[in-house]
Every structure is written in structure tokens, then in C-alpha cells.
Amino acid sequence: MGTVEGPLFLFAQLPDLPMNATETFPVVDPREAARVLGVTPRTVRRRCKNGDLEAQKVGDTWAIPREEIENETPRRQVAAA
């Protein structure tokens, strides 16, 4: 098995979770936060490091509460995928 990236890294040790668990899990990674906010992942990581976003460093990435992202105003409209 390869390495697990993004929010799924938190589920690597929890095999009974449903496949759509990331939709209800209370944290997101910088990539998902950037998509929602309309900024780059680098901007999200910088804001986490500066304390502008409430987040916790987990390994080499950030775990950002979904609630924190939902309270932010997107910078630009993001096209639906």
C-alpha cells in the first residue's frame, strides 16, 4: 500500500470508516481548504503557521477544522469540478 495523502491520512489506522468519511470528518487538509477558500495551498499553510487559521500541525501537514474554513469568506468563486 502506498502513502495516504490529504485528509485520508487520518483514517489510515481506522479500517471500518465509510469511503465518504472525509465529507463528514471535522478537519480538512490545506489542499481542500484552499479549494474552498479560492486561494493556494501555500497561502493556507502560511495562514496556519501565522495563526490566522486555527489548525494543528500533524506530521508534515496541517489539520484544519472544517468549521474554521466554513467561517471564512472565499476570496474568489471556485468553479464546480
C-alpha positions as CSV (number, residue, x, y, z in Angstrom):
1,M,0.0,0.0,0.0
2,G,1.3,3.5,-0.9
3,T,1.3,6.5,1.2
4,V,-2.0,8.1,2.0
5,E,-2.2,11.9,1.4
6,G,-4.7,14.6,2.2
7,P,-7.4,14.2,4.8
8,L,-7.4,10.5,4.4
9,F,-4.0,10.2,6.2
10,L,-6.0,10.5,9.4
11,F,-8.0,7.4,8.5
12,A,-5.1,5.1,7.7
13,Q,-5.5,3.2,11.0
14,L,-9.3,3.2,11.0
15,P,-10.5,0.5,8.6
16,D,-14.2,0.5,9.5
17,L,-14.9,4.0,8.3
18,P,-17.1,4.5,5.2
19,M,-15.4,5.6,2.0
20,N,-17.1,9.0,2.1
21,A,-15.8,9.7,5.7
22,T,-13.9,12.8,4.5
23,E,-17.3,14.5,3.8
24,T,-18.2,14.4,7.5
25,F,-14.8,14.4,9.1
26,P,-14.3,17.6,11.1
27,V,-10.9,18.5,9.6
28,V,-9.5,19.2,6.1
29,D,-6.0,19.5,4.7
30,P,-4.5,22.6,3.2
31,R,-5.4,21.5,-0.3
32,E,-9.1,21.1,0.4
33,A,-9.1,24.3,2.5
34,A,-7.5,26.2,-0.5
35,R,-10.1,24.8,-2.9
36,V,-13.0,26.0,-0.7
37,L,-11.4,29.4,0.1
38,G,-10.2,30.1,-3.5
39,V,-6.6,30.5,-2.6
40,T,-3.5,28.4,-3.0
41,P,-2.5,25.6,-0.6
42,R,0.7,27.7,0.1
43,T,-1.5,30.6,1.3
44,V,-3.5,28.2,3.6
45,R,-0.2,26.8,5.1
46,R,1.1,30.3,5.7
47,R,-2.1,31.3,7.4
48,C,-1.9,28.2,9.6
49,K,1.7,28.9,10.5
50,N,0.9,32.6,11.3
51,G,-2.1,31.6,13.4
52,D,-4.6,33.3,11.1
53,L,-6.4,29.9,10.8
54,E,-6.9,27.7,13.7
55,A,-5.1,24.5,12.8
56,Q,-2.9,21.8,14.2
57,K,0.3,20.5,12.7
58,V,0.0,16.7,12.1
59,G,3.2,15.3,10.8
60,D,4.2,17.4,7.8
61,T,0.8,18.8,7.1
62,W,-1.9,20.8,8.8
63,A,-5.3,19.6,10.1
64,I,-7.7,22.5,9.8
65,P,-11.2,22.3,11.4
66,R,-13.9,22.3,8.7
67,E,-15.8,24.8,10.9
68,E,-12.8,27.2,10.6
69,I,-13.0,27.1,6.8
70,E,-16.8,27.4,6.7
71,N,-16.4,30.7,8.8
72,E,-14.0,32.2,6.3
73,T,-15.2,34.2,3.2
74,P,-13.9,32.7,-0.1
75,R,-11.6,35.0,-2.0
76,R,-13.0,34.1,-5.4
77,Q,-15.6,31.8,-6.8
78,V,-14.4,28.3,-7.4
79,A,-15.7,26.5,-10.5
80,A,-17.5,23.2,-9.8
81,A,-15.4,20.2,-10.6
